[in-house]
Amino acid sequence: MSDRSLRGMRLGAQSMETESGVEPAPRQRVEYRCEDGERVFVTFSSEAEIPATWVSKTGKEALLVDGEKPDTSNDKPVRTHWDMLLERRSVEELEQILQDRLTILRERRGERRSA
């Protein structure tokens, strides 16, 4: 009986297709360099648009070798919440608003200010 038994295979573990006649997509290997000299190699599709900068595994920004440096001259300065607040109010106005709000808060808590 054992000579006529069927052998099975694991489902989903192995593909029945062969790799004959399959060609991988064309690729290109691109080199980036960090300021400290660290080299980063990234593989892209040959049709992909190559970015001018890449963040390495160590978290440093690397620039494309033999590529144009990114133009950062059009970058706006970072505006903080405080900067935007000062565009609308003066420091004196802000101090007055703070005092008014503190007075309202203290009255709500039942505290009286002795002044």
Buried (B, 14 or more C-beta within 10 A) or exposed (E): EEEEEEEEEEEEEEEEEEEEEEEEEEEEEBBBBBEEEEEBEBEEEEEEEEBEEBEBEEEBEBBBEEBEEEEEEEEEEEEEEEEEEEEEEEEEEBEEEEEEEEEEEEEEEEEEEEE
